[in-house]
Amino acid sequence: MLIKKRISIFYFLKTIKWDILAIVCYAILAGMFDHYSIISQVKIPLAVTAFTGTVLSLLLAFRTSQSYERWWEARVVWGAIVNDSRSLIRQVKQFMPHTPEGLEVAKNFAYRQGVWCFSLSESLRKVGDSEKVAKYFERTGVTSVNKPNMILNHHADELAAAAERFDLNPNMQVQIDSSIVKLCDSMGKCERIKNTVFPRAYSVLIHFLIYVLMTMMPFGLEDQSKLIEIALTIIIPSLFIAIEQTAILMQDPFENRPTDTPMTTLSRSIENTILEIIGEPPANKIEPPTTYYIM
């Protein structure tokens, strides 16, 4: 996730450099030919250019709004994961017997929940397992195509065993199980966002209209100044390209990019918090960010 301090403009420019290069080349060539060749007789009414720009603005506004909604939904879901993780461990600690055996169950839940958070973030980003996740599955000897879901199954299995072992009150068991269900719901929401592709045809249409606008601009502007005409032909389409790219970066919040939901940072924070609940020292030392984003 991008943070306020020292935001790198170069990261953003790298994503649109080829579009900017194409716009600059066209603007210079069109500006030169528009003044010094027979093409100068070609005129496009300014109203046509303005109409195209207006349609493009409306489409971009809708596109950006929809992309931000996806990004914000992802952040809200992970906010729920933070709360539900704390609630789960707090319930387990309070409902289990205050004995060494009960405390051991609470520790197992806390350690496993920390692994679940990291496993979910790595699954969504489609990166390899971290050392923490790999060690957990090596220790349990279990393999799965959906590792976060398997960890929740381990939660449920241990809850059932503990309920029978300690003769747990059914109401308490239901409350703990409801917290596990909420975590499963949040996982499903993340998977829905990850696997739902933003309509490609919509992006193609907007990109096409930007280049249509760029093509018409030199022939719809006044020919009083060659430099101003070239500058406007560069600046206006470039701004539209920048807005479109902003929407593209926001629409996929689980792609292991600086604009992602900061799942790794949140997972570390969750793990530290739930370990504190059971009286254990924090597992992660969270340093102040040294770059313009956090992951």
C-alpha positions as CSV (number, residue, x, y, z in Angstrom):
1,M,0.0,0.0,0.0
2,L,1.3,3.4,-0.9
3,I,2.0,5.7,2.1
4,K,2.0,9.4,2.3
5,K,5.7,10.0,2.6
6,R,8.2,9.9,-0.3
7,I,5.8,8.5,-2.9
8,S,7.8,7.5,-5.9
9,I,6.6,9.2,-9.1
10,F,9.1,7.0,-11.0
11,Y,7.2,3.8,-10.2
12,F,4.0,5.3,-11.7
13,L,5.8,6.8,-14.7
14,K,7.3,3.4,-15.5
15,T,3.9,1.9,-16.0
16,I,2.8,4.5,-18.6
17,K,6.2,5.3,-20.2
18,W,5.4,3.7,-23.6
19,D,2.0,5.4,-23.8
20,I,3.7,8.7,-23.0
21,L,6.4,8.1,-25.6
22,A,3.7,7.3,-28.3
23,I,1.8,10.5,-27.4
24,V,4.9,12.7,-27.5
25,C,6.0,11.3,-30.9
26,Y,2.5,11.7,-32.4
27,A,2.1,15.2,-31.0
28,I,5.4,16.4,-32.4
29,L,4.8,14.9,-35.8
30,A,1.2,16.0,-36.1
31,G,2.1,19.5,-34.9
32,M,4.8,19.8,-37.5
33,F,2.7,18.5,-40.4
34,D,-0.3,20.5,-39.3
35,H,1.6,23.7,-39.9
36,Y,3.9,22.9,-42.8
37,S,1.9,20.6,-45.2
38,I,-1.3,20.1,-46.9
39,I,-2.6,18.4,-43.8
40,S,-3.0,21.9,-42.3
41,Q,-6.2,22.2,-44.3
42,V,-7.8,19.4,-42.3
43,K,-10.0,20.9,-39.6
44,I,-12.1,19.1,-37.0
45,P,-14.7,21.1,-35.1
46,L,-13.7,21.8,-31.6
47,A,-17.1,20.6,-30.4
48,V,-16.3,17.1,-31.7
49,T,-13.1,17.0,-29.7
50,A,-14.9,18.4,-26.6
51,F,-17.6,15.8,-26.9
52,T,-15.1,13.0,-27.2
53,G,-13.3,14.3,-24.1
54,T,-16.5,14.6,-22.2
55,V,-17.5,11.0,-22.9
56,L,-14.0,9.8,-22.0
57,S,-14.2,11.7,-18.7
58,L,-17.4,10.1,-17.8
59,L,-16.2,6.6,-18.6
60,L,-12.9,7.2,-16.6
61,A,-14.9,8.5,-13.6
62,F,-17.0,5.4,-13.5
63,R,-13.9,3.2,-14.1
64,T,-11.9,4.8,-11.3
65,S,-14.9,4.6,-8.9
66,Q,-15.4,0.9,-9.6
67,S,-11.6,0.2,-9.2
68,Y,-11.5,2.1,-5.9
69,E,-14.5,0.1,-4.6
70,R,-12.7,-3.1,-5.2
71,W,-9.5,-1.8,-3.5
72,W,-11.5,-0.5,-0.5
73,E,-13.5,-3.7,-0.2
74,A,-10.3,-5.6,0.0
75,R,-9.0,-3.3,2.8
76,V,-12.3,-3.6,4.7
77,V,-12.2,-7.4,4.5
78,W,-8.7,-7.4,5.9
79,G,-9.9,-5.1,8.6
80,A,-12.5,-7.7,9.5
81,I,-9.8,-10.3,9.6
82,V,-7.8,-8.3,12.1
83,N,-10.9,-8.0,14.4
84,D,-12.0,-11.6,14.0
85,S,-8.5,-12.9,14.7
86,R,-8.3,-11.0,18.0
87,S,-11.8,-12.1,18.9
88,L,-11.1,-15.8,18.2
89,I,-8.0,-15.9,20.4
90,R,-9.7,-14.0,23.1
91,Q,-12.6,-16.4,23.1
92,V,-10.4,-19.4,23.2
93,K,-8.3,-18.1,26.0
94,Q,-11.4,-17.1,28.1
95,F,-13.5,-20.2,27.4
96,M,-10.8,-22.9,27.8
97,P,-10.0,-24.1,31.4
98,H,-7.3,-22.0,33.0
99,T,-5.0,-25.0,33.3
100,P,-1.7,-25.8,31.5
101,E,-3.7,-28.0,29.1
102,G,-6.2,-25.2,28.4
103,L,-3.4,-22.7,27.9
104,E,-1.7,-25.1,25.5
105,V,-4.9,-25.1,23.4
106,A,-5.0,-21.3,23.4
107,K,-1.4,-21.2,22.3
108,N,-2.0,-23.6,19.5
109,F,-4.9,-21.5,18.2
110,A,-2.8,-18.3,18.4
111,Y,0.2,-19.7,16.6
112,R,-2.0,-21.3,14.0
113,Q,-4.0,-18.2,13.4
114,G,-0.8,-16.2,12.8
115,V,0.2,-18.8,10.2
116,W,-3.2,-18.6,8.6
117,C,-2.9,-14.8,8.0
118,F,0.5,-15.2,6.3
119,S,-0.8,-18.2,4.3
120,L,-3.8,-16.3,3.1
121,S,-1.8,-13.3,2.0
122,E,0.7,-15.6,0.1
123,S,-2.1,-17.5,-1.5
124,L,-3.8,-14.4,-2.8
125,R,-0.5,-13.0,-4.2
126,K,0.4,-16.4,-5.6
127,V,3.9,-16.4,-4.2
128,G,5.7,-19.3,-2.5
129,D,5.2,-20.2,1.1
130,S,7.1,-18.2,3.6
131,E,9.3,-20.1,6.1
132,K,6.7,-19.8,8.8
133,V,4.0,-21.4,6.6
134,A,6.3,-24.0,5.2
135,K,7.4,-25.1,8.7
136,Y,3.8,-25.4,9.9
137,F,2.8,-27.8,7.1
138,E,6.0,-29.7,7.3
139,R,5.3,-30.2,11.0
140,T,1.7,-31.3,10.5
141,G,2.6,-33.4,7.5
142,V,-0.5,-32.2,5.6
143,T,-0.6,-31.0,2.0
144,S,-3.5,-29.0,0.5
145,V,-4.3,-27.0,-2.6
146,N,-6.0,-24.4,-0.4
147,K,-3.7,-24.1,2.6
148,P,-5.6,-21.3,4.4
149,N,-8.8,-23.3,4.3
150,M,-6.9,-26.4,5.7
151,I,-5.6,-24.3,8.6
152,L,-9.2,-23.3,9.4
153,N,-10.1,-27.0,9.3
154,H,-7.4,-27.6,11.9
155,H,-9.0,-24.8,14.0
156,A,-12.3,-26.6,13.8
157,D,-10.8,-30.1,14.6
158,E,-9.0,-28.8,17.7
159,L,-12.1,-27.0,18.8
160,A,-14.1,-30.2,18.6
161,A,-11.4,-32.2,20.4
162,A,-11.1,-29.5,23.1
163,A,-14.9,-29.4,23.6
164,E,-15.0,-33.1,24.2
165,R,-11.9,-33.1,26.3
166,F,-12.9,-30.2,28.6
167,D,-16.6,-30.7,28.4
168,L,-16.9,-27.2,27.0
169,N,-20.2,-25.4,27.3
170,P,-22.1,-25.7,23.9
171,N,-22.7,-22.0,23.8
172,M,-19.0,-21.3,24.2
173,Q,-18.2,-23.8,21.4
174,V,-20.7,-22.1,19.1
175,Q,-19.2,-18.7,19.7
176,I,-15.7,-19.9,18.9
177,D,-17.0,-21.7,15.8
178,S,-18.8,-18.5,14.7
179,S,-15.5,-16.6,14.8
180,I,-13.9,-19.4,12.6
181,V,-16.8,-19.1,10.2
182,K,-16.3,-15.3,9.9
183,L,-12.7,-15.9,9.0
184,C,-13.8,-18.4,6.4
185,D,-16.2,-15.8,5.0
186,S,-13.5,-13.2,4.8
187,M,-11.2,-15.7,3.0
188,G,-14.0,-16.3,0.5
189,K,-14.5,-12.6,-0.1
190,C,-10.8,-12.2,-0.8
191,E,-10.8,-15.1,-3.2
192,R,-13.8,-13.6,-5.0
193,I,-12.0,-10.3,-5.5
194,K,-8.9,-12.1,-6.6
195,N,-10.6,-14.3,-9.1
196,T,-13.1,-11.8,-10.6
197,V,-11.4,-10.2,-13.5
198,F,-12.3,-6.6,-14.3
199,P,-13.9,-6.6,-17.8
200,R,-11.0,-6.2,-20.3
201,A,-13.3,-4.8,-23.0
202,Y,-14.0,-1.8,-20.8
203,S,-10.3,-1.0,-20.5
204,V,-9.7,-1.4,-24.3
205,L,-12.6,1.0,-25.0
206,I,-11.2,3.7,-22.8
207,H,-7.7,3.3,-24.1
208,F,-9.0,3.4,-27.7
209,L,-11.0,6.6,-26.9
210,I,-7.9,8.2,-25.4
211,Y,-6.0,7.7,-28.7
212,V,-8.9,8.9,-30.7
213,L,-8.9,12.1,-28.7
214,M,-5.2,12.4,-29.2
215,T,-5.5,11.9,-32.9
216,M,-8.2,14.6,-33.3
217,M,-6.6,17.3,-31.0
218,P,-4.0,18.8,-33.4
219,F,-6.8,19.3,-36.0
220,G,-9.3,20.8,-33.6
221,L,-7.1,23.4,-31.9
222,E,-6.3,26.8,-33.1
223,D,-3.1,27.1,-35.2
224,Q,-1.9,30.2,-33.5
225,S,1.1,28.6,-31.8
226,K,2.8,25.4,-32.8
227,L,4.4,24.8,-29.4
228,I,1.1,25.3,-27.5
229,E,-0.7,22.9,-29.8
230,I,2.0,20.2,-29.3
231,A,2.0,20.8,-25.6
232,L,-1.8,20.4,-25.3
233,T,-1.7,17.3,-27.5
234,I,0.8,15.8,-25.0
235,I,-0.6,17.0,-21.7
236,I,-4.3,16.2,-22.1
237,P,-4.1,12.6,-23.4
238,S,-1.3,12.0,-20.8
239,L,-3.5,13.0,-18.0
240,F,-6.3,10.6,-19.2
241,I,-3.7,7.8,-19.5
242,A,-2.5,8.6,-16.0
243,I,-6.1,8.4,-14.6
244,E,-6.7,5.2,-16.4
245,Q,-3.5,3.6,-15.1
246,T,-4.4,4.7,-11.6
247,A,-7.7,2.7,-11.9
248,I,-5.8,-0.3,-13.3
249,L,-3.4,-0.4,-10.4
250,M,-6.3,-0.2,-7.8
251,Q,-8.6,-2.7,-9.4
252,D,-6.4,-5.7,-8.4
253,P,-5.4,-5.3,-4.7
254,F,-3.7,-8.7,-4.3
255,E,-1.0,-8.6,-7.0
256,N,2.1,-8.2,-4.9
257,R,2.6,-4.6,-6.0
258,P,3.2,-1.3,-4.0
259,T,-0.5,-0.5,-4.5
260,D,-1.6,-3.8,-2.8
261,T,-3.6,-4.2,0.4
262,P,-0.7,-4.3,3.0
263,M,-1.4,-8.0,3.9
264,T,2.1,-8.8,5.2
265,T,2.2,-5.8,7.5
266,L,-1.3,-6.6,8.8
267,S,-0.4,-10.3,9.3
268,R,2.6,-9.3,11.4
269,S,0.5,-6.9,13.4
270,I,-2.2,-9.6,13.9
271,E,0.4,-12.2,15.1
272,N,1.9,-9.8,17.6
273,T,-1.5,-8.8,19.0
274,I,-2.8,-12.4,19.4
275,L,0.4,-13.5,21.0
276,E,0.1,-10.7,23.5
277,I,-3.4,-11.9,24.3
278,I,-2.1,-15.3,25.4
279,G,0.9,-13.7,27.3
280,E,3.6,-14.5,24.7
281,P,6.3,-12.1,23.4
282,P,5.7,-10.6,19.9
283,A,7.0,-12.6,17.0
284,N,7.7,-9.7,14.7
285,K,9.5,-6.4,15.1
286,I,7.6,-3.9,13.0
287,E,10.1,-1.3,11.8
288,P,9.0,2.1,10.4
289,P,8.8,1.9,6.6
290,T,11.9,3.0,4.7
291,T,10.2,3.1,1.3
292,Y,7.2,4.8,-0.2
293,Y,5.0,1.7,0.3
294,I,4.3,-1.2,2.7
295,M,3.3,-4.7,1.8
